[in-house]
Amino acid sequence: MELTGTEAQVVRRLRRERVAQWSMLAGQLGCSTKTVQRALAKVGYFCSINYNATFVTARETPRFDPHGLWTYQSVCFSEHGNLPQTLCQLVTQAPAGVTVEELEQLVGTRVHNHVSRLIREGQLGRFFQGRKVVYLAADPRQRAAQQQVRCPLPLPPVPGPDVPAGLDAVTVIHVL
């Protein structure tokens, strides 16, 4: 993993700045974006999952949260890979599935088109809870468990007070 002089400059600059845009690194150092990509491929890096993957950070920089996400200012990175891969992981790991709103809050970008495509490809499942769509794991057993947590079976009805035969509850209340 021998770095050329320019590649070493790229890596030093990124480590100093923590997060940068591909094109900005190339412009600041007077090299091509391809040179930046080659340099970072040698040391490892993560692309942002929001902002159309235009931001990059060195592999050792992020401190991922329990969801596998790290946000620097408003730029979000994932240890799971690109945005679709991250969405699959987040949905699969969620005990009760997740809604689009919950996913968007986690990753900081719109996800509706991505989850729709993942549904079509069979990588995610879903169910409707009222007017909301809850996204679930593709595995049928895990999907059923997630749905049960999100929407447990209703409790059996509690028996009401005994009402004398031939009378309804409203009449009994009026009499009392």
HELIX and SHEET records of a PDB file:
HELIX    1   1 GLY A    5  GLU A   17  1                                  13    
HELIX    2   2 TRP A   22  LEU A   29  1                                   8    
HELIX    3   3 THR A   33  VAL A   43  1                                  11    
HELIX    4   4 TYR A   51  ALA A   53  5                                   3    
HELIX    5   5 LEU A   83  GLN A   93  1                                  11    
HELIX    6   6 VAL A  100  VAL A  107  1                                   8    
HELIX    7   7 HIS A  112  ARG A  120  1                                   9    
HELIX    8   8 PRO A  140  ARG A  150  1                                  11    
HELIX    9   9 ALA A  169  VAL A  175  1                                   7    
SHEET    1   A 3 ALA A  20  GLN A  21  0                                        
SHEET    2   A 3 PHE A  55  ALA A  58 -1                                        
SHEET    3   A 3 TYR A  45  CYS A  47 -1                                        
SHEET    1   B 2 LEU A  69  TYR A  72  0                                        
SHEET    2   B 2 VAL A  75  SER A  78 -1                                        
SHEET    1   C 3 VAL A  98  THR A  99  0                                        
SHEET    2   C 3 LYS A 132  ALA A 137 -1                                        
SHEET    3   C 3 LEU A 124  GLN A 129 -1                                        
END                                                                             
